[in-house]
Amino acid sequence: METVTCVIPREDYFLELWFNTGEHRLFDARPYLECGVFTQLKNVALFKQAFISLDTVCWPNDLDIAPETLYDRSTPA
């Protein structure tokens, strides 16, 4: 299974991701900004606080996205 090793949140609600496979990919988080707890991420300051924990991307307030979702729904950078 792919795991996230590095994340850089970008201004445009994209996440620049690196995976344990060596792949560098881009994830568009905009579709998630209208869904449940992820609406909090509309706050750019919060979105930019993305960090890696337990092999995936997390934010304060116990927000995270499964690594398989990040991989499957991202595109090569």
Secondary structure, 3 states (H helix, E strand, C coil): CCCEEEEEECCCCEEEEEECCCCEEEEECHHHHHCHHHHHHHCHHHHCCCEEECCEEEECCCEEECHHHHHHCEEEC
